[in-house]
Amino acid sequence: MTTKEQILKVCEYASGDYDNRLLIAMVNTLPFQKVHETSRNVNGISTVLDIVHYLERNDGDYDKPVTSPLYRPVSRVLSDFNKGKNKAQCRKELRERILYMTAMEKKRVIYTFLDGNKIDRIWTFKHLFKYWDDRFLKAVEALFEMYREPGAAKIICRYDTVEYIRKHLKELSTSYLYVEARRHLPADEPIDRSMCKGNWEYLMLLAYLGLPISKEDAMKELGVQLRQEITSAQYYDFYPSVLYLPHVRQMVWSLGRLKMIEVLFELLDFERRSLPMFKAREYSKAMPLLWE
C-alpha cells in the first residue's frame, strides 16, 4: 500500500465513527508533510490535520505530562500585590488559588481585595456570594453603607439578618431589587407597591412569601403588565409571541407557584390568538384581544 493510499484509508476512518486513541496512533505513523499535501476535499482530512497539528506542537507525544506550576507562598504573592509588583499577575494568581488556601490565608486575601479598588471589590462580592463565610458580613455591610454597590446588596439580601435588611430596605431596593430584599422579611409585613418595578415583581413577592391572591386580581395584575409590555414592544426587537415579552417569564413562574392554573390557561389562549399579530410585528393589534 502506497503512502497516499495509507493517508486516504486513515482519512476514511476519520470521517466515520472512530476511536480517538486509535486514530491518533494511525496519524502518528504517517509522514506529516504528505498529509499536509493531501487535498482538502478528501473526507476526514480536516480531522486528520487537526491531529497532525496537535502532534507537531507536542513533538508527537500525545501523553506528554503537563508540568505542575510551582506556586510561591500566598504571603509573598499578597505582599507583591500590595506593593504593586506585577499586580495584575498577582491578582490573577490569588483569585485562582483562593479556594485552596488555608482559612487564614483566605481571610487575608479577602480583606485585601475588599479594601482595594472597585474591580477587586466586585470580584470578591461575586466570590463571597457563591462561597459565603460569615466572618466577612460586617465588612460587606460597611462597604455597602459606603458605596451602595449591587454586589454587596446581593450578599446582604441573601445572608444578612432580618433586622439589618428591614433597617436598610430602601437602600437595598435601590441598589439591587426590592423583591430580593423584601422576600427575606416576614410575610405578614406590608408590601410597598411603590417600590416594585412592575406588577411582575409584586406577583413574584406573593409567590415567594406564599401570600394568597384571587383569580380576578391575578388576571388584573397580569393584564396590566401585558398592556405595558405590548405598548413598549414596538421599540425593541422581534418577539415571536407574548411569552417572549420582558417579565412575562417571571409572571408565569409566579402564577405557577401561586397555583393559578386558570390564569395560565387564559394567558395561553391569548398567546394563541395573538400569535399572527406578533409574527407580523403588529403588536398593538393584539391589545383588543386582552381581557378587561
Residue pairs with C-beta under 8 A, 6 or more apart in sequence:
1 9
3 30
3 31
3 34
4 34
4 38
6 29
6 30
7 30
7 34
7 35
7 38
7 48
8 38
8 42
10 23
10 26
10 27
10 30
10 44
10 48
11 38
11 42
11 43
11 44
11 45
11 47
11 48
12 43
12 44
13 23
13 26
13 44
14 23
14 44
14 45
14 47
14 48
15 43
15 44
15 47
16 44
23 47
23 48
23 51
24 51
24 55
24 62
27 35
27 48
27 51
27 52
27 55
28 55
28 60
28 62
30 52
32 52
32 55
32 56
35 45
35 48
35 49
35 52
36 49
36 52
38 45
38 48
39 45
40 46
54 62
55 62
58 64
71 93
71 97
74 94
74 97
74 101
74 105
74 108
74 109
75 105
75 108
77 90
77 93
77 94
78 90
78 94
78 108
78 109
78 112
80 86
80 87
80 90
81 87
81 90
81 91
81 94
81 112
82 112
91 120
94 109
94 113
95 123
95 127
98 106
98 109
98 110
98 127
99 131
101 109
106 133
107 135
110 124
110 127
110 128
110 133
110 136
111 136
111 139
112 120
113 120
113 121
113 123
113 124
114 120
114 121
114 124
114 136
114 139
114 140
114 143
118 149
121 143
121 147
121 149
121 151
121 152
122 149
122 151
125 140
125 149
125 151
125 152
125 154
125 155
126 151
128 136
128 140
128 155
129 151
129 154
129 155
129 158
132 155
132 158
132 159
134 159
137 159
137 160
140 152
140 155
140 156
141 152
141 156
141 160
141 164
143 149
143 152
144 152
144 153
144 156
144 168
144 171
144 175
145 168
145 171
148 171
148 174
148 175
149 175
150 175
150 176
152 175
153 171
153 172
153 175
153 176
153 181
154 176
154 180
156 164
156 165
156 168
156 172
157 165
157 172
157 176
157 177
157 180
157 181
157 184
158 184
162 184
162 185
162 186
165 172
165 181
165 184
165 185
166 185
166 189
169 178
169 181
169 182
169 185
170 195
172 180
172 181
173 181
173 182
173 195
177 197
177 201
178 192
178 195
178 196
178 197
178 201
179 196
179 201
179 204
179 205
179 208
182 191
182 192
182 195
182 205
183 204
183 205
183 208
183 209
187 209
187 210
187 211
191 202
191 205
193 202
196 202
196 205
198 225
198 228
198 247
199 221
199 222
199 224
199 225
199 251
200 225
200 247
200 248
200 250
200 251
200 254
201 250
202 221
203 213
203 218
203 221
203 222
203 250
203 251
203 254
203 255
203 258
204 250
204 251
204 253
204 254
205 211
206 212
206 213
206 254
206 258
207 253
207 254
207 255
207 257
207 258
213 221
213 258
213 260
215 260
215 262
215 263
218 255
218 258
218 260
218 263
219 263
219 266
219 291
221 251
222 251
222 255
222 263
222 267
223 290
223 291
223 292
225 247
225 248
225 251
226 242
226 245
226 248
226 270
226 290
227 287
227 290
229 242
229 245
229 246
229 247
229 248
230 242
230 245
230 283
230 284
230 286
230 287
231 284
231 287
232 246
233 239
233 245
233 283
234 281
234 283
234 284
238 281
239 245
239 278
239 283
240 278
240 279
241 271
241 274
241 275
241 278
242 248
242 267
242 270
242 271
242 274
242 278
242 286
243 249
243 252
243 267
243 271
252 264
252 267
255 263
255 264
255 267
256 264
266 291
270 286
270 289
270 290
270 291
273 289
274 286
274 289
277 283
277 285
277 286
278 286
